[in-house]
Amino acid sequence: MSKKKLRVGVIGCGNAAKIGHLPTYQKSPLSEIIAIADPSEAHLKKVQDMYNVPKAYNNPDELLDDPDVDAVSICSPHWAHLNQVLRAAKNGKHILCEKPLGLNLEEVDKMIKAVEKNKILFQTATQKRFDYGFQYLKEQIMKKTIGDIFHVSIFWYHSMTDLGPNPRKELIEEIGMWRLTDERCGGGDLLDHGPHYFDLLRWWFGDIKSVYAQVRRINQSRVNEDHINIILTFKNKDITASFERSQAIFGDRFGEEIGKIHGIKGNYFFEVPHAYFLKPMKIQQQTRRKSLENIGKELPKDEWNLSFAREVRSFINQALDVSNDDVGFPEKWIPTIYDGRAALELVLASYESSRTQKIINLPLKKYTPPVWC
Ligand SMILES: NC(=O)c1ccc[n+]([C@@H]2O[C@H](COP(=O)([O-])OP(=O)(O)OC[C@H]3O[C@@H](n4cnc5c(N)ncnc54)[C@H](O)[C@@H]3O)[C@@H](O)[C@H]2O)c1
């Protein structure tokens, strides 16, 4: 693409768009937001005024058919991704699509076909890879700073134990209440948050071999799961991982997000702060030779270097076919549609493992969606 500025359309004007996508497109000298779409008139108006966007569509299809739009960010609820990706691909628009890419692998395979056929760029919006802290850990794993890794454990929760019959309006907007109440979601907390860490774990340690999971619904008023424990093995048979994710744990609304990476010569401990957009990740390194406290505070932490910003900047650079050097993130690490598929496959394998109470080997051969009743 030879044009100087990428002309972008953003679909879905909720949290992901407002926190992650719109501010970077607006700030970048290489892009301009020319259109937004959202069926909610109120959300549309608020974002149009905030970002001074020329075109605002109630019907996302109209944005997807708009010939002035070169590229789209798809930030709608999960169930809307499939048709929007297919229409964008057919119309030759580059796509940055939020996770989870779809509700099942059949959906994502249709997306892959359309993306390959129309030769467009597709980036999966698993933004954690772009966090300087997680990138630092990836680089240390590659350098074997703590030797060969044998285990990693992740514990991540947001407290949404019981929102009661009339939760506060701000809370509803903050979490996108459809997550807990709408049958169209196709899954609960694991589908929503699992892709982030499945993506990181694959990026750090390579392909996953097997999954064993307990996927539970603690709050019976929810349409889907809210507490999950998973054990993973890797094709690299020396490594295992455990992942615990919950929206059922009583505690701080913003919860906790911590991890431990164990190598034969030492450990890394990391903690992602609640206000991850303001504070750097806390990282500690423990080895026999030297222990380092809070390495994370040395890493860049300004708006332009947030994970979301680096993700969107990488997308713009790729779409304009220019180098990604200014982001400091190698192009080969930018998450593709195939990475997005692999992350979703692990979510579905976890459901299948919990349903059958068996270890599931990848690739996933059979999947029956969980039924909560
Ligand atoms: N990468 C991340 O860290 C991250 C963070 C939050 C959300 N997400 C993902 O982004 C997506 C949106 O989540 P959110 O938290 O922004 O939700 P949200 O409820 O805050 O926003 C969703 C917006 O989409 C609109 N919408 C509803 N149906 C639509 C449709 N058919 N087409 C277009 N817009 C539609 C809603 O009116 C709302 O404005 C989800 O897939 C979610 O998993 C990713």
The ligand as an ORCA input file, in Angstrom:
! r2SCAN-3c Opt
* xyz 0 1
  N      -7.570     -7.608     23.862
  C      -8.072     -7.295     25.043
  O      -7.349     -7.132     26.024
  C      -9.556     -7.126     25.171
  C     -10.100     -6.372     26.211
  C     -11.485     -6.234     26.259
  C     -12.282     -6.839     25.311
  N     -11.723     -7.572     24.316
  C     -12.559     -8.206     23.267
  O     -13.175     -7.171     22.504
  C     -14.504     -7.529     22.156
  C     -15.459     -6.468     22.705
  O     -15.384     -6.464     24.118
  P     -15.605     -5.112     24.981
  O     -15.073     -5.364     26.309
  O     -15.126     -3.940     24.231
  O     -17.190     -5.085     25.052
  P     -18.111     -3.808     25.252
  O     -19.448     -4.298     25.644
  O     -17.428     -2.810     26.116
  O     -18.171     -3.197     23.771
  C     -18.760     -3.879     22.689
  C     -19.393     -2.843     21.763
  O     -19.870     -3.514     20.597
  C     -21.180     -3.046     20.302
  N     -21.855     -4.086     19.546
  C     -22.796     -4.997     19.940
  N     -23.137     -5.782     18.905
  C     -22.400     -5.362     17.827
  C     -22.304     -5.774     16.478
  N     -23.031     -6.791     15.997
  N     -21.447     -5.112     15.669
  C     -20.715     -4.070     16.129
  N     -20.759     -3.645     17.401
  C     -21.590     -4.283     18.238
  C     -21.788     -2.711     21.649
  O     -22.854     -1.794     21.519
  C     -20.587     -2.129     22.390
  O     -20.475     -0.738     22.169
  C     -14.743     -8.926     22.739
  O     -14.521     -9.895     21.745
  C     -13.703     -9.037     23.845
  O     -13.272    -10.353     24.114
  C     -10.390     -7.714     24.234
*
